[in-house]
Amino acid sequence: MKALVFEHGPNDWNYLPREEVSAHLDGIRDGTSHGYLAVMEGRLIGLVTYVVGDAFSRYEQAALDGQPHGWIVEGVVHREYVSQGIGSRLADQCLKALREAGIPRVYAERHEENAASAATMQKAGFSEVDTFYDPARRQSGSRRTTVCRLEFARGNEPSRESRPNDGRQ
C-alpha cells in the first residue's frame, strides 16, 4: 500500500508526509484505520482509506459535539488506471461502510484547485464547508485547503443539503 501511495500519489495537489501516511496505513493492521483496495491480476492498483474520530470537530455543531465522524484520509489510483472510476468506486465502498456503521457525517480535504478531486467529491455528495490558507501542506497554486463534508440523512442516504444540485428535485 505504501509503495502505491508514495509512487502514484505525489502530485502538485497532494500532501503526503511519509511518517504520517505510513502510520495511517500501519493503522489498518491494528484497526485504527480502514480502507478498500482495488486489485487487478494480483497487482494493487488503487486504495481509499478512512478513519473514524473527531479530527473535524471544529466544523461540528455544538449539539453534535462528541459524536464521531468519518474522514476519508487517502485515495490513490495507479497512474495507468486513472479516469476509469476506480477511485470513485472505492470511495463509495468507504462511504457505504461508514453509513452502515451509523456514522452521520464524513469529511475529506483537498487542495482548493484540485479539480479532479473536487468533481469526485461533488459526485459523491460532499459539499464544501471551509477553504483556508495552508502553506505548510499546500506548496503549489493557491496553497489553500478545502474541507468538504457529506451528511447522511436518517435513512442513511446523503441528506438533501449534501447532494449536488443537478437541477432535479
C-alpha positions as CSV (number, residue, x, y, z in Angstrom):
1,M,0.0,0.0,0.0
2,K,2.8,2.4,0.9
3,A,4.5,1.8,-2.4
4,L,1.3,2.7,-4.3
5,V,0.7,5.8,-2.3
6,F,4.3,7.1,-2.5
7,E,4.8,6.2,-6.1
8,H,1.5,7.2,-7.6
9,G,0.1,9.7,-5.0
10,P,2.6,12.6,-5.2
11,N,1.5,15.5,-7.4
12,D,1.2,19.3,-7.1
13,W,-2.1,18.9,-5.1
14,N,-1.3,16.1,-2.5
15,Y,0.3,16.4,0.9
16,L,1.9,13.1,1.7
17,P,4.2,13.3,4.7
18,R,5.9,9.9,4.8
19,E,5.8,9.3,8.5
20,E,2.1,10.3,8.9
21,V,1.0,8.4,5.9
22,S,3.0,5.3,6.9
23,A,1.5,5.5,10.4
24,H,-2.0,5.8,9.0
25,L,-1.5,2.8,6.7
26,D,0.0,0.8,9.5
27,G,-3.2,1.5,11.4
28,I,-5.1,-0.8,9.1
29,R,-3.3,-3.7,10.8
30,D,-4.5,-2.6,14.3
31,G,-7.9,-1.4,13.2
32,T,-7.5,2.3,13.8
33,S,-7.6,2.9,10.0
34,H,-9.8,1.2,7.4
35,G,-9.9,1.1,3.7
36,Y,-10.7,-0.6,0.4
37,L,-8.3,-1.8,-2.2
38,A,-8.6,-2.4,-6.0
39,V,-6.5,-5.3,-7.2
40,M,-6.1,-6.4,-10.8
41,E,-4.3,-9.6,-11.7
42,G,-2.7,-9.7,-8.3
43,R,-1.5,-6.1,-8.5
44,L,-2.7,-3.3,-6.2
45,I,-4.0,-0.5,-8.4
46,G,-6.0,1.7,-6.0
47,L,-6.9,2.3,-2.4
48,V,-9.1,4.6,-0.4
49,T,-8.7,4.8,3.3
50,Y,-10.7,6.3,6.2
51,V,-10.8,6.7,10.0
52,V,-13.5,7.4,12.5
53,G,-12.9,10.0,15.1
54,D,-13.2,13.7,15.9
55,A,-10.5,15.3,13.7
56,F,-13.0,17.8,12.2
57,S,-14.9,18.6,15.4
58,R,-14.3,22.3,14.8
59,Y,-16.9,22.0,12.0
60,E,-19.5,20.3,14.1
61,Q,-22.5,22.0,15.7
62,A,-22.4,22.1,19.4
63,A,-25.3,19.7,19.6
64,L,-23.3,17.1,17.7
65,D,-20.0,17.7,19.5
66,G,-18.5,14.5,20.7
67,Q,-20.2,12.3,18.0
68,P,-17.6,10.6,15.9
69,H,-17.4,11.3,12.2
70,G,-15.6,9.7,9.3
71,W,-12.6,11.1,7.5
72,I,-11.6,10.0,4.0
73,V,-7.8,10.2,4.5
74,E,-6.1,8.8,1.4
75,G,-7.2,8.0,-2.1
76,V,-4.7,6.9,-4.8
77,V,-5.1,5.1,-8.1
78,H,-2.2,3.8,-10.1
79,R,-1.4,6.2,-13.0
80,E,-2.2,3.5,-15.6
81,Y,-5.7,3.2,-14.3
82,V,-6.9,6.8,-13.6
83,S,-10.1,8.1,-15.0
84,Q,-11.7,4.7,-15.0
85,G,-13.9,5.2,-11.9
86,I,-11.8,3.1,-9.6
87,G,-11.3,5.8,-7.0
88,S,-15.0,6.7,-7.1
89,R,-16.0,3.0,-6.6
90,L,-13.5,2.6,-3.7
91,A,-14.7,5.9,-2.1
92,D,-18.3,4.7,-2.4
93,Q,-17.4,1.5,-0.6
94,C,-15.9,3.5,2.2
95,L,-19.0,5.7,2.4
96,K,-21.2,2.7,2.5
97,A,-19.2,1.1,5.3
98,L,-19.4,4.4,7.3
99,R,-23.1,4.7,6.7
100,E,-23.7,1.2,7.7
101,A,-21.7,1.8,10.9
102,G,-24.1,4.6,11.8
103,I,-21.5,7.4,11.2
104,P,-23.6,10.5,10.4
105,R,-21.0,12.7,8.7
106,V,-17.9,12.2,6.7
107,Y,-15.2,14.8,5.9
108,A,-12.5,15.0,3.3
109,E,-9.8,17.5,2.4
110,R,-8.3,18.5,-0.9
111,H,-6.2,21.2,-2.5
112,E,-8.6,24.1,-3.4
113,E,-7.5,23.8,-7.1
114,N,-7.6,20.0,-7.4
115,A,-10.5,19.9,-10.0
116,A,-10.5,16.1,-10.3
117,S,-10.8,15.6,-6.5
118,A,-13.5,18.3,-6.4
119,A,-15.5,16.6,-9.1
120,T,-15.2,13.2,-7.3
121,M,-16.3,14.7,-4.0
122,Q,-19.2,16.5,-5.5
123,K,-20.4,13.4,-7.4
124,A,-20.3,11.5,-4.1
125,G,-22.5,14.2,-2.4
126,F,-19.9,16.2,-0.5
127,S,-20.3,20.0,0.0
128,E,-17.6,22.5,0.8
129,V,-17.6,23.8,4.3
130,D,-14.3,25.7,4.5
131,T,-11.3,26.9,2.5
132,F,-8.2,28.2,4.2
133,Y,-4.7,29.2,3.5
134,D,-2.5,26.2,4.3
135,P,1.1,26.9,3.1
136,A,2.6,24.2,5.4
137,R,0.7,21.4,3.5
138,R,0.0,23.1,0.1
139,Q,3.1,24.0,-1.8
140,S,1.6,24.9,-5.1
141,G,-1.1,27.1,-6.7
142,S,-3.4,29.0,-4.2
143,R,-1.8,27.0,-1.3
144,R,-5.3,26.6,0.1
145,T,-7.1,23.5,1.6
146,T,-10.8,22.9,1.1
147,V,-12.7,20.9,3.6
148,C,-15.7,19.0,2.4
149,R,-18.5,17.2,4.3
150,L,-21.1,14.6,3.5
151,E,-24.0,14.2,5.8
152,F,-26.2,11.1,5.8
153,A,-29.9,11.6,6.3
154,R,-31.7,9.5,8.9
155,G,-32.4,6.9,6.2
156,N,-28.6,6.7,5.7
157,E,-28.6,8.3,2.3
158,P,-26.9,11.6,1.7
159,S,-29.1,14.5,3.0
160,R,-30.7,16.9,0.6
161,E,-28.3,19.6,1.7
162,S,-25.2,17.4,0.9
163,R,-26.3,16.2,-2.5
164,P,-25.1,18.2,-5.5
165,N,-27.8,20.2,-7.2
166,D,-28.3,18.7,-10.6
167,G,-31.5,20.7,-11.4
168,R,-33.8,17.9,-10.4
169,Q,-35.9,17.9,-7.2
